[in-house]
Amino acid sequence: MAQGQVQINKQQQEQKLTNSVSQLQLLQAKLSELPLTQLVDYIRTEMDDNPALEMVLPDDHVDNHEDNYDNHDIDTDSESDNAEDFETEREREERQSQLNDALNSLAQDDDELPVYTSQNQSNGMTYEQGETFYDSLTMQMMETELSEKERQIMEYIIGSLDSDGWLRKSTIAIADELTVFNDIDVNQREIDVVLKKLQDFDPAGIGARSLKECLMLQIKRRDESLLKEQMTKVVEEYFNDFTKNNWKKIKTALKLNDDDTARLRHEMVRLNPKPGTMTGGWADNDARQVTPDVYIDTHDDGSVTFALNNGDMPNLTITPSFLDIVRQNQGNSGNMSRQMREALIYAHNKVGLAQRLIDAIKIRRNTLTLVVKAIIHWQHDYFVDGDDSSIRPMKLKDIAEKTNLDISTVSRACNGKYAQTNWGILPFRHFFCESYVAENGEELSKNNIKKILQEIIDKEDKNKPLSDDSIANILADKGFPIARRTVAKYREQLGIPVAKMRR
């Protein structure tokens, strides 16, 4: 009987440990996806909700947390006493050894390592970042039945929407980027299916690719009526007249009287051409603005260093009074009153949550350090000269293999993050680039292909400019068989007009 009870207790302890690790992993994944400004907001909210969390004051900074900011090895010494009540040293080491091993392996394969530190900067080239717009769509996505692949596609589409709620990228571009950044093999049809589901989200008009589509998405949600038919005709048949405010022609074409025309006009102008502003995402702000998560500096001697931006992120510790309650009453719960036991359980839970957050922040910091270091190793030439053609072919899979991290972990660490470089503030995705392999086996990035394309057009006969098909044929002759639609996409990205406009 006693042996059976021991087995039950052992199983309960193992289950509790599993749940604790699982909760930490979930929190770690959540924090990894947050850019700096959202992370700071999240931490401050947690501090408001959890009395066991408090900010380390500057006078205490040297003793408690300075090492965590100057050395990006995961260091739990400052909380070792606190953590002993909740997890063993072995458990912490197992959870963090993968990061440490990867850092060490990177240090061994490069003689010129970038220096990495952290900085507390929230000014300079810092911008305000909106959240509500994307939070609203993400919440609706979570309530929608999607496969894992569809969810990944939708997450990427949501992140690609502009401040108006429009999708300005083509499905071809999204498919290419998903392949490069997320290592997801997807076709245009799959993207269209997911986009259609997104366009059913609120507010109406979200995910539109043009003004006409934006208005039609809103009209289609109206109840069937004669007015709805008239609004549909205005957009589908008399859109140019509508945009030019030519209501006299619309009135004649639809055979309307003055009252019906006034009513139709009133309903049409109520449609929102910028549905993204309805969710409060980027109101009164035409350009998306971001705060860099990392500063990457290139020096005159060609060395590249980086520092994580800590901004206004508070340094956290566990409130001593809560720790005292847990320590002083550990193992004495049997002699306590019900009220005291409830107080102990409350304190224990809050301290556990606080420790979990502190650990997750450290792991996030070290993961980001690891990923940035690997990117700098891979794209060193680009950081030196700032020439996009120097960007080597690189996928998430490459960084995952370099760091010994999962692709999903690397994806979360890169998603929505920005770096301030000598060449401007750039999203992490700027450093990722798909590759083409020539017939001779030479591997080039798409930026190299763009450079070759630019050279072909620069040398063309201006009286007989080359069509996209002709450019594709020339590239094929050079050993790069690229589809005409890809040539068109790269030409547009370079800001080069079609052949007939280049005469």
Residue pairs with C-beta under 8 A, 6 or more apart in sequence:
17 87
17 91
20 86
20 87
20 352
20 356
21 91
21 95
23 356
24 95
24 356
24 359
24 360
27 356
27 357
27 360
28 360
28 363
28 364
29 412
31 39
31 42
31 360
31 361
31 364
32 364
32 367
32 368
32 409
32 412
32 413
33 412
33 415
33 416
34 42
34 416
35 129
35 290
35 291
35 293
35 416
35 417
35 418
36 291
36 292
36 293
36 309
36 310
36 311
36 313
37 128
37 129
37 291
37 311
38 129
38 131
39 313
39 364
40 311
40 312
40 313
40 314
41 131
43 313
43 314
43 316
43 357
43 361
44 314
46 53
46 357
47 53
47 54
47 55
47 314
47 316
50 350
50 353
50 354
50 357
51 319
51 322
51 350
52 318
52 319
52 322
52 347
52 350
52 351
52 353
52 354
53 316
53 317
53 318
53 319
53 354
53 357
54 316
54 317
54 318
54 319
55 314
55 315
55 316
55 317
56 64
56 65
56 314
56 315
56 316
56 317
60 317
61 315
63 78
64 78
64 315
64 317
65 78
65 315
65 317
67 75
67 77
67 78
68 75
68 78
68 315
68 362
68 365
69 117
69 118
69 120
69 310
69 315
70 117
70 118
72 103
72 116
72 118
72 308
72 365
72 366
72 369
73 100
73 103
73 366
74 96
74 99
74 100
74 362
74 363
74 366
75 362
76 83
76 92
76 359
76 362
78 317
79 317
79 318
79 355
79 358
80 89
82 317
82 318
82 323
82 351
82 355
83 92
83 355
83 359
85 323
85 326
85 327
85 330
85 351
86 351
86 352
86 355
87 355
92 359
95 363
96 363
96 366
98 404
98 405
99 363
99 366
99 367
99 370
99 405
101 404
102 370
102 402
102 403
102 404
102 405
103 366
103 369
103 370
103 373
105 404
106 113
106 370
106 373
106 374
106 377
106 402
106 403
107 113
110 377
112 303
113 373
114 303
114 304
114 305
114 306
114 373
114 376
114 377
115 303
115 305
115 306
116 305
116 306
116 307
116 308
116 369
116 372
116 373
117 305
117 307
117 308
118 307
118 308
118 309
118 310
118 365
119 295
119 307
119 308
119 309
119 310
120 309
120 310
120 311
120 312
120 313
121 295
121 309
121 310
121 311
122 291
122 309
122 311
122 312
124 420
125 292
125 420
125 425
126 291
126 292
126 311
127 289
127 290
127 291
128 285
128 289
129 289
129 290
129 291
130 280
130 281
130 282
130 283
130 285
131 281
132 279
132 280
132 281
133 161
133 163
133 165
133 276
133 279
133 280
133 281
133 282
134 158
134 159
134 281
136 202
136 279
136 281
137 158
137 161
137 198
137 201
137 206
137 279
138 155
138 158
140 201
140 202
141 151
141 154
141 155
141 158
141 198
141 201
144 154
144 197
146 154
146 194
146 197
149 184
149 186
149 190
150 190
150 193
150 194
150 197
152 178
152 182
152 184
153 174
153 178
153 184
153 186
153 190
153 191
153 194
154 194
154 197
154 198
156 174
156 177
156 178
156 181
156 182
157 167
157 174
157 191
157 194
157 195
157 198
157 207
158 198
159 415
159 416
160 167
160 168
160 169
160 174
161 167
161 206
161 207
161 276
162 168
162 276
162 288
163 274
163 276
163 277
163 281
163 282
163 285
163 286
163 287
163 288
164 273
164 274
164 275
164 276
164 277
165 203
165 205
165 206
165 207
165 208
165 274
165 275
165 276
165 277
165 278
165 279
165 281
166 207
166 208
166 209
166 214
166 276
167 195
167 207
167 208
167 209
168 209
169 177
170 489
171 188
171 191
171 192
171 195
172 188
172 485
172 486
172 489
173 489
174 191
175 186
175 187
175 188
175 191
176 434
176 489
177 429
178 184
178 186
179 185
179 186
179 434
180 395
180 432
180 433
180 434
181 395
181 396
181 411
181 414
181 429
181 432
182 396
182 411
183 395
183 396
183 397
183 407
195 207
198 206
198 207
199 206
199 207
199 208
199 217
201 207
203 272
203 275
203 278
203 279
204 217
204 218
204 221
204 275
205 214
205 215
205 217
205 218
205 271
205 272
205 273
205 275
206 217
206 275
206 276
207 217
208 214
208 217
208 275
211 243
211 273
212 235
212 239
214 273
214 275
215 235
215 271
215 273
216 232
216 235
216 236
218 271
218 272
218 275
219 228
219 231
219 232
219 235
219 271
222 228
222 231
227 263
227 264
227 267
230 254
230 256
230 260
230 264
231 264
231 267
231 268
233 254
234 242
234 250
234 254
234 264
234 268
235 242
237 253
238 249
238 250
238 253
238 254
241 247
241 249
241 250
241 253
242 250
242 268
247 261
247 265
250 256
250 261
250 264
251 258
251 261
254 264
256 264
272 278
276 282
277 283
282 288
290 418
290 425
290 427
291 309
291 311
291 418
292 309
292 418
292 419
292 420
292 425
293 308
293 309
293 368
293 417
293 418
293 419
294 306
294 307
294 308
294 309
294 368
294 372
294 417
294 418
294 419
294 420
295 306
295 307
295 308
295 309
295 419
295 420
296 304
296 305
296 306
296 372
296 376
296 383
296 419
296 420
296 421
296 422
297 304
297 305
297 306
297 307
297 421
297 422
298 304
298 383
298 384
298 421
298 422
299 305
302 384
304 376
304 380
304 383
304 384
306 372
306 373
306 376
306 419
308 365
308 368
308 369
308 372
309 420
316 354
316 357
316 358
316 361
317 358
318 351
318 354
318 355
318 358
319 354
322 347
322 350
322 351
322 354
323 351
325 343
325 344
325 347
326 344
326 347
326 348
326 351
329 336
329 340
329 344
333 341
333 344
336 344
367 405
367 409
367 413
368 413
368 417
370 403
370 405
371 399
371 403
371 405
371 410
371 413
371 414
372 419
374 399
374 402
374 403
375 394
375 399
375 428
375 431
376 383
377 402
378 392
378 394
378 398
378 399
378 402
378 431
379 390
379 391
379 392
379 394
379 431
381 390
381 392
382 388
382 390
382 391
382 392
382 431
383 421
383 422
384 390
386 421
386 422
386 423
388 447
388 450
389 445
389 447
389 448
389 450
389 451
390 447
391 430
391 431
391 433
391 445
391 447
392 433
392 445
393 433
393 434
393 435
393 443
393 444
393 445
394 431
394 432
394 433
395 432
395 434
396 407
396 410
396 411
396 414
396 432
397 407
399 405
399 410
399 414
400 406
400 407
400 409
400 410
403 410
414 428
414 429
414 432
415 428
416 427
417 427
417 428
418 425
418 426
418 427
418 428
419 425
419 426
419 427
419 428
433 445
433 446
433 447
434 445
434 446
435 443
435 444
435 445
435 446
436 443
436 444
436 445
436 446
436 449
436 480
436 482
437 443
437 444
438 444
438 478
438 479
438 480
439 479
439 481
440 479
442 479
444 480
446 490
449 475
449 480
449 482
449 490
450 490
450 493
450 494
452 475
452 478
452 480
453 471
453 475
453 487
453 490
453 491
453 494
454 494
454 496
456 466
456 471
456 474
456 475
457 465
457 466
457 471
457 491
457 496
457 502
460 466
460 502
462 502
462 503
463 503
465 499
465 500
465 502
465 503
466 474
466 499
467 499
468 484
468 487
468 488
468 491
468 498
468 499
469 484
471 487
471 491
472 482
472 483
472 484
472 486
472 487
475 481
475 482
475 487
476 482
491 498
496 502
